[in-house]
Amino acid sequence: MSAVIVSMMAATVLEKIYGSQLAFKLIYHNPVFFAFWALAAVSGLVLAYRSGMQKRIPVLTLHLAFVMMLAGALTTFLTSENGRLHLRESEVMNYFADEDMMRADMPFSIELKHFQIEYYAGKESPMDYSSFVTVTA
């Protein structure tokens, strides 16, 4: 778990200084990083079993939820497509531009109902962005 934490700290610093693309390339999409997470998950399950955690259902459920989240993250990484979707209010889209800027159809439509920006009090710096969307299958 220490290796995962140190890796994530390094990724955060890289992302802040050089941008997300480098952090993803060097750390988040690195096979060693996946191995750290896999080792942490397997170690956690073994430790949970050895400590008799199966007798404490709420604690076991919490740990299994962490494993499910990791499995979901891996599935997303292996099967997802990256791209850009530019929406204006009241606009409906059913495609996006992939990384090579080619049109990629989606199996659903998305409509931007409303977009708002909240600013820091007395400043012109954005504090938060909110998008209200409708997804239609």
N, C-alpha and C positions, 0 to 999 in steps of 0.2 A: 504494500500500500504506500510505503514511503516513496518508492520509485514513481508511482503514479502521481503523487502529490508534487514531487520535485519537477516532474515533466510538465505538469499543468502550470506550475509557477513559471517555469522557463517559457512556456508557450504564451502566457499572459504578458510577460516582459517583451518577448519578441513581437507580439501583436501590437503592443502599445508603441514600440519604437519603429518597427518596420512594416506593420500592417498585417491583416488577417491572412493574406495569401501565403506569406512566408511561414507563419505559424502553422498553418494547415499542412504545407508542404514538408516542413522539417519535423513536426511533432505529431499533430493530430492524425495525419494520414500515414504515419510511419509504422511499419510492421512491428517494430520493437514496442511502440506505445500500445498497440493491440495486444501484444504478448503480455505486457505488464497488467493490463486490465483482465485478460483471461486468467492469468496466474492469481490475481487478487480474487476473482470470482470463485475459482476452483478452491483456493485456499480457504476462503470464507465458508464455502459449503462444507468442506472437510472439517474445519474447526467447529462449525455449527453442529454437525453430526456427532463428533467426538465429545462435545460438551453436553450432549443430551438435550440440545435445543428442540428436538422434535417433540419433546414433552411439553414445551412452552409454546403453544400454538401462535399467540400474537407475535412473539419475537421471531419465530421461524417464518411467519408470513411476511414480516418486514424484510427479512433477509432475502427471501424468495422474490419479493418485489424488486429489490435492487438487481438481482440476476435477470429478471424480466426486462428491466429498463436497459441493461447492457445488451441483452439479446435484441431488443428493439432498435437500439442505436446501431448495432452491427448490421441488422437487416436494412435499415435506412441507408447506411453507408454503401452496402453492396448493391442495392437495387434502385437507388434514387437517381434522378436527373437534375442537374443544376441549370439554371437559366435566369432570365429576367422577365418580369411582367410589369409593364407600365400601364397603370389604370388611372383614368380620370373619374371624377364623381359621376355617377349614373351610367358609366360605361360598363358593358358586359363583354367578357373575353372568354374564349375557350382554347386559347393557345398561348405559348410563351416563346421567347427567343432562347435557344439553347446556347451553350458556351461558344459555338462557332457562329452564333447569330443567325441560325437557321430556324424556321418556324417548326415548332413541335406542338402537336395537338394534345389537349388534355381530355380525359374522359368526363369532364364536368365543366360547368361555366362558373365564372366568378364575377360578381358585380360589386363595385365600390359604392356603397350607399352614402358614406360620409367620411371625410378626413378632417382631422383637427390637430392643431399644434398648440401646446401649452408652453408659455414662456415663464422664465424665472421672474419673480416680482420685481418690477422696476428695471428690468433688463430686456435686451433684445435677443438673448440667447435662448434657443429652444430647450425646454426641460423635458418634454414628452411628446410623442407622436401617437395618435390613435387612429386606427382605420376600422371602419364598420363595414363588413362585407357580407354578402349572401352567396352561398355556394349551392348550385343546383345541379343535380345529377342528370 
